Each structure stands twice: as C-alpha cells, then as structure tokens.
Amino acid sequence: MISIGDKTTLYDMKGGKHAYIEQRILHLMPHYEIYLEDHLACSINKKFRLLKNDYALTNGYRVDGNILALNFTIIDSHGKKMCSIKRKFISIGDRYEITILDHQQELLALAIMIAIANDVNRAQRNN
C-alpha cells in the first residue's frame, strides 16, 4: 500500500493498539497528530527557526533542549518535567534513554518522542 508521511502504531505485547502517530502532509511545516486509544491527545507542529528545531504542542506541553541531537525534555502544562530523552551515540542503530517521571503520561511521552525522532530523522535524510 502506498503511504505518504510517517505513520507509526504502538501495540502492547498482546497486540492491542494503544497509540497511533500520523504525519499530516498538507501543512507548511511538519505536523504530527498523536492518538491515544483512538482519541486525539496532542498535535505537534514544528516552528520555523533557522538554526534550531522547535516544536509546539497543542495540549499545553512544551519541548525543551537540543532536539537536533535528540536530547530534550518534555514539560507538561503545569511546568512539571514529564520526561527526558537522550540519544545514545555509541551504538549500532538508534538507541534512546527515556526517563519518564510522570508514569500516568508514559504512553503520551513515548508517542511525542517518536514523532519528534521521525521528524528529525526525515530532515537528516533529506539534507
């Protein structure tokens, strides 16, 4: 099947679908939508910046840090650190260390990280 844009589905070990991440292509800047349990939980829009990757999240969360190297923190709408993501550079393939501080939001944190990693990897492939 032909597909345009990134699409990722997260399943549990029993095959149950828990999250779906889809890139919407009819936008000026990269735009991703995250669905948890088939409900829209968050949209991620890349902001236009010349020297920095910066993202806006529609649920009031924000992303801080060095996104180009995939080391960043996700802050919730109350200013509380939700998780941090660090890319491991000395490895075969892509490896990440994810520290989730708010375990009630771990699925959303993982989905946000995947959407941003997809966008960064797509940009690196195109350059």
C-alpha positions as CSV (number, residue, x, y, z in Angstrom):
1,M,0.0,0.0,0.0
2,I,1.3,3.5,-0.8
3,S,1.5,5.9,2.1
4,I,2.6,9.5,2.3
5,G,4.1,10.8,5.5
6,D,5.2,8.9,8.7
7,K,2.7,6.6,10.3
8,T,3.5,4.7,13.5
9,T,1.3,2.4,15.6
10,L,2.2,1.3,19.2
11,Y,0.9,-2.1,20.3
12,D,1.1,-3.9,23.6
13,M,2.6,-7.4,23.9
14,K,-0.9,-8.9,23.3
15,G,-1.4,-7.0,20.0
16,G,-3.7,-4.3,21.5
17,K,-3.4,-0.9,19.8
18,H,-2.7,1.9,22.2
19,A,-1.3,4.8,20.2
20,Y,-1.2,6.0,16.6
21,I,1.1,8.8,15.3
22,E,0.5,10.3,11.9
23,Q,2.2,13.0,10.0
24,R,-0.2,15.4,8.2
25,I,1.4,16.5,5.0
26,L,-0.8,19.4,3.9
27,H,0.9,21.8,6.3
28,L,3.7,24.3,5.6
29,M,5.8,22.9,8.5
30,P,5.9,19.3,9.7
31,H,2.8,18.5,11.7
32,Y,2.0,15.2,13.6
33,E,-1.1,14.1,15.4
34,I,-1.0,11.6,18.3
35,Y,-4.0,9.4,19.0
36,L,-4.2,7.5,22.3
37,E,-6.9,4.8,22.5
38,D,-8.3,6.3,19.2
39,H,-8.8,9.8,20.6
40,L,-6.7,12.8,19.5
41,A,-4.4,13.5,22.5
42,C,-2.0,16.0,21.0
43,S,-0.8,17.7,17.8
44,I,2.8,18.6,17.3
45,N,3.8,21.5,15.0
46,K,7.4,22.3,14.0
47,K,8.0,26.0,14.4
48,F,10.0,27.9,11.7
49,R,13.5,28.5,13.1
50,L,16.7,28.8,11.0
51,L,19.2,27.3,13.4
52,K,17.1,25.3,15.9
53,N,14.4,22.7,15.9
54,D,11.5,23.9,18.0
55,Y,8.1,22.3,18.4
56,A,4.7,23.5,19.7
57,L,2.3,21.0,21.3
58,T,-1.4,21.7,21.3
59,N,-2.1,20.3,24.8
60,G,0.0,23.0,26.5
61,Y,3.1,20.9,26.8
62,R,6.4,22.1,25.6
63,V,9.7,20.6,24.4
64,D,13.0,22.0,25.7
65,G,16.6,21.0,24.8
66,N,18.8,20.1,21.9
67,I,16.3,18.4,19.6
68,L,18.7,18.2,16.7
69,A,20.8,15.8,18.7
70,L,17.7,14.3,20.2
71,N,18.4,15.3,23.8
72,F,15.3,17.0,25.2
73,T,12.8,17.3,27.9
74,I,9.0,17.4,27.7
75,I,7.4,19.8,30.2
76,D,3.7,19.5,31.0
77,S,1.1,22.3,31.0
78,H,1.8,22.9,34.8
79,G,5.6,23.4,34.2
80,K,6.4,20.0,35.6
81,K,9.0,17.8,33.9
82,M,7.2,14.9,32.3
83,C,10.2,13.0,30.8
84,S,13.7,13.4,29.3
85,I,15.1,11.7,26.2
86,K,18.7,11.2,25.4
87,R,20.1,9.7,22.2
88,K,22.9,7.2,22.7
89,F,25.5,7.9,20.0
90,I,27.9,5.0,20.6
91,S,25.6,2.2,19.5
92,I,24.6,0.2,16.5
93,G,21.4,1.7,15.2
94,D,19.4,4.3,17.1
95,R,19.2,3.9,20.9
96,Y,17.5,6.2,23.3
97,E,17.4,6.5,27.1
98,I,14.0,7.7,28.2
99,T,13.4,8.8,31.8
100,I,9.7,9.1,32.5
101,L,8.8,11.0,35.7
102,D,5.0,11.0,35.3
103,H,4.1,7.4,34.7
104,Q,0.4,8.3,34.1
105,Q,1.7,10.0,30.9
106,E,4.2,7.4,29.7
107,L,2.4,6.5,26.6
108,L,2.0,10.1,25.5
109,A,5.6,10.8,26.4
110,L,6.8,7.9,24.2
111,A,4.5,8.9,21.3
112,I,5.8,12.5,21.4
113,M,9.4,11.3,21.4
114,I,8.7,9.0,18.4
115,A,7.0,11.9,16.4
116,I,9.9,14.2,17.0
117,A,12.5,11.5,16.2
118,N,10.7,10.7,13.0
119,D,10.8,14.4,12.0
120,V,14.4,14.8,12.9
121,N,15.4,11.6,11.0
122,R,13.3,12.7,8.0
123,A,15.1,16.1,7.9
124,Q,18.5,14.5,8.2
125,R,17.7,12.1,5.3
126,N,16.6,15.0,3.1
127,N,19.8,17.0,3.7
